[in-house]
Amino acid sequence: MDIIKTDEKRKQLIYELMTGLYDLEQVQFPESKLVENEYEDGKPCSELYSRVYDANVRLCERLGVEEDTDVNIIIDSMNEITRILVMKMYDYGANREMFDQK
């Protein structure tokens, strides 16, 4: 298999493990032994996500709607920005020798 495709799959898997897509006690990926779910109760991402969720609920209550398209666009866009940044950081870390050059 192409090394680039393998690397892309690995970084996507790590991202999915970190964001809680998989139950780390149930999956059998080697990476699951090293990667923590950053959305577990008590972790900063969990607390921040709760704040976003609660703010969304309050906004929708004030607007008198079940759900607001603009709020969802903001949340989804911020999640996508985060995903893009995480993937780039992985690439930078995987190629850290370019930073070690003087």
C-alpha distance (Angstrom), angle and dihedral (degrees) to the residues before:
residue distance angle dihedral
M1 . . .
D2 3.76 . .
I3 3.84 110.5 .
I4 3.82 91.4 -135.5
K5 3.80 92.4 54.9
T6 3.80 89.9 46.9
D7 3.80 91.7 50.4
E8 3.81 91.5 47.8
K9 3.81 90.5 51.6
R10 3.81 91.6 47.6
K11 3.78 94.9 51.0
Q12 3.81 91.0 45.8
L13 3.81 89.4 50.8
I14 3.81 91.8 49.7
Y15 3.81 90.2 49.8
E16 3.81 90.9 49.6
L17 3.80 91.5 48.5
M18 3.82 91.4 48.9
T19 3.79 93.4 49.4
G20 3.79 94.8 49.2
L21 3.79 100.0 -108.3
Y22 3.80 88.4 134.5
D23 3.79 128.8 42.5
L24 3.80 101.2 -117.7
E25 3.81 90.9 -149.7
Q26 3.80 91.2 56.2
V27 3.81 106.3 40.1
Q28 3.77 122.8 87.3
F29 3.80 100.6 -152.9
P30 3.83 114.4 130.0
E31 3.82 87.8 -130.9
S32 3.80 91.1 60.0
K33 3.81 89.3 73.5
L34 3.81 90.3 60.2
V35 3.79 104.8 31.1
E36 3.79 121.2 78.7
N37 3.79 125.9 -149.7
E38 3.80 100.3 -115.8
Y39 3.82 90.6 -161.0
E40 3.81 95.8 62.7
D41 3.80 115.3 127.8
G42 3.77 112.0 -78.7
K43 3.79 95.9 20.2
P44 3.82 119.3 118.3
C45 3.82 94.5 -111.7
S46 3.79 90.7 52.7
E47 3.78 91.7 50.4
L48 3.81 92.5 46.4
Y49 3.80 92.2 47.0
S50 3.81 89.3 52.1
R51 3.80 89.6 52.8
V52 3.82 90.9 51.1
Y53 3.80 91.5 47.3
D54 3.80 92.7 48.6
A55 3.82 91.8 47.7
N56 3.81 89.5 50.3
V57 3.80 90.9 52.0
R58 3.83 91.5 49.3
L59 3.81 92.1 48.7
C60 3.77 92.1 49.8
E61 3.81 90.7 48.5
R62 3.81 90.9 51.7
L63 3.80 90.1 48.4
G64 3.80 91.5 46.1
V65 3.81 93.6 -125.5
E66 3.80 136.4 118.2
E67 3.78 91.7 -132.2
D68 3.79 136.2 1.3
T69 3.79 120.4 -140.7
D70 3.80 94.4 -150.7
V71 3.81 92.8 50.9
N72 3.81 89.8 49.6
I73 3.80 90.4 49.5
I74 3.82 90.0 52.0
I75 3.80 93.2 48.7
D76 3.82 94.6 43.8
S77 3.80 91.7 46.2
M78 3.81 93.0 50.0
N79 3.81 89.4 48.9
E80 3.80 90.2 51.8
I81 3.81 91.8 47.4
T82 3.81 88.4 52.6
R83 3.82 91.7 48.9
I84 3.82 91.5 50.8
L85 3.81 92.1 48.8
V86 3.80 92.6 47.4
M87 3.80 91.4 50.9
K88 3.82 90.9 49.7
M89 3.81 91.2 48.3
Y90 3.80 88.9 52.8
D91 3.80 89.6 52.1
Y92 3.80 91.3 49.0
G93 3.81 91.2 48.5
A94 3.80 92.5 46.9
N95 3.80 88.7 51.8
R96 3.78 97.8 38.3
E97 3.78 92.4 136.5
M98 3.81 87.0 79.1
F99 3.82 87.1 64.3
D100 3.79 93.0 46.7
Q101 3.81 92.0 59.7
K102 3.78 114.1 101.7
